[in-house]
Each structure stands twice: as C-alpha cells, then as structure tokens.
Amino acid sequence: MNLYTRWMIRRDMKEVLDIEKNSHAFPWSEEDFLRILRERHTIGMVTEDQVTDKIVGYVIYTLEEKHLIIQSITVDPTLRRKGIATHILQYIKNKTSNSVRTSIRMTVSEKNLPTQLLLKKNGFLATKVVRNYYSAEEDGYKMKYLLKKRHKVENTVEV
C-alpha cells in the first residue's frame, strides 16, 4: 500500500464516517466530528491509499502547550494489521519531533486491547489508570510516548 497522510477536509467526511461506523460500537456522528474539529488547536488528518485514492484511516488530535493528545485514531476494519495505524503514528511523531511538545498522549479503554497493543508496539507506555473514565464500569489507561528531540547543529567557525 502506498500511503499518504494529509489534512482532513469536509469532502472526506462520508468516508471517515463509514470507517467510524464500521469500527466502533458507539461511533461518533458527523456533528461529533464537526464539534471537536471546531475546537481550538484540534486537527484532523486522513491517510489515503494513493493507488485507490481511498481513505484507509484517520486521526484526530489536539495540540496542547507541552503535549499532543490523540483523541481518536481509526483504520478501516477491512484493512487492519497492514501497518496503516503505525504509519499514522509515525507521521505524528515526525510532525511533532521538532516542536516544543515533549510527548504524545492518548487515553485508551481498558477493553480496547488492540489499541493498547498498537500503542505499546509503537513505543507508548501506560502511565496511569483513570477510574470510570468511559463509564462507571470502564476505566481508561493513559498512555504516553516521549518524543526524542532532534538537536539543532549550530554552524560554527573556529579561528
């Protein structure tokens, strides 16, 4: 698959909603997406298969002063386990590595083992259990990836 990640635009909403509906027991509605994307510093990205021009996954994240918070990362269920989510995470890591942000964070349901394993495989560590995060019967795990900073090399001349 030849993957390309770009900004989400209004025209992408139908494909994004289809992926969302086919992926989650309680999917976000179009209004949910629009509401969160209107929030300050919240960004939506889609990943396309360049061969088919089909959207294969998306991510919604919020830029905070010191952290990037992933609100949602979802891949078309028929295309999972092909490296698409890893591609999206790597895109975010690369995009964030030169910023002032020190980590990428995400809260994951205790019942969402596939996402927990995906994040672990990509260098995230569970840092905290948040009791009743999703409901009275469902906790959340705060997961964090520490960004490695690229150091600027100054041009110096010795005389």
Disulfide bonds with the S-S distance in Angstrom:
none
